[in-house]
Amino acid sequence: MKMKELTELSTDELLTKRRDLRQERLHLRLQQQSGQLEQPSRLRLLRRDIARIEMTLSHRAKQTAKE
């Protein structure tokens, strides 16, 4: 997911997306533990996407605190 796409989303959409990605990451970690994970690189991509969303949310929180 690109940063441009994230900045265009509303805060509620970002929170929903973060929840969904965290849930998907949990399922992939469970698959990894049981040896059924087919794409290990997907875990890294999810972790990075979650970090991007967190960064966008914290940036928005700082902007509203300044105003």
C-alpha positions as CSV (number, residue, x, y, z in Angstrom):
1,M,0.0,0.0,0.0
2,K,1.4,3.4,-1.0
3,M,1.5,6.4,1.3
4,K,-0.5,8.4,-1.2
5,E,-3.4,6.0,-0.8
6,L,-3.2,6.1,2.9
7,T,-3.3,9.9,3.1
8,E,-6.4,9.9,1.0
9,L,-8.3,7.7,3.5
10,S,-10.3,9.0,6.4
11,T,-9.2,8.3,10.0
12,D,-12.1,5.8,10.5
13,E,-11.1,4.0,7.3
14,L,-7.5,3.8,8.5
15,L,-8.5,2.4,11.9
16,T,-10.6,-0.2,10.1
17,K,-7.8,-1.1,7.7
18,R,-5.4,-1.4,10.6
19,R,-7.7,-3.7,12.5
20,D,-8.1,-5.9,9.4
21,L,-4.4,-6.1,8.7
22,R,-3.6,-7.0,12.3
23,Q,-6.2,-9.8,12.1
24,E,-4.7,-11.0,8.8
25,R,-1.2,-10.9,10.3
26,L,-2.4,-13.0,13.3
27,H,-3.9,-15.7,11.0
28,L,-0.7,-15.8,8.9
29,R,1.4,-16.1,12.1
30,L,-0.7,-19.1,13.1
31,Q,-0.3,-20.6,9.7
32,Q,3.5,-20.1,10.0
33,Q,3.6,-21.8,13.4
34,S,1.7,-24.8,11.9
35,G,3.9,-25.0,8.8
36,Q,1.2,-24.1,6.4
37,L,2.3,-20.6,5.3
38,E,2.9,-20.4,1.6
39,Q,4.0,-16.8,1.3
40,P,6.4,-15.8,4.2
41,S,7.0,-12.5,2.5
42,R,3.4,-11.5,3.1
43,L,4.1,-11.2,6.8
44,R,6.7,-8.6,6.2
45,L,4.5,-6.7,3.8
46,L,1.7,-6.6,6.4
47,R,4.0,-5.5,9.1
48,R,5.2,-2.6,6.9
49,D,1.6,-1.6,5.9
50,I,0.5,-1.5,9.6
51,A,3.5,0.7,10.4
52,R,2.6,3.1,7.6
53,I,-0.9,3.3,8.9
54,E,0.3,3.9,12.4
55,M,2.6,6.7,11.2
56,T,-0.2,8.3,9.3
57,L,-2.5,8.2,12.3
58,S,0.1,9.6,14.6
59,H,0.9,12.4,12.1
60,R,-2.8,13.3,12.0
61,A,-3.0,13.3,15.8
62,K,-0.1,15.7,16.0
63,Q,-1.6,18.0,13.4
64,T,-4.9,18.2,15.3
65,A,-3.0,18.8,18.6
66,K,-1.2,21.8,17.0
67,E,-4.5,23.4,15.9
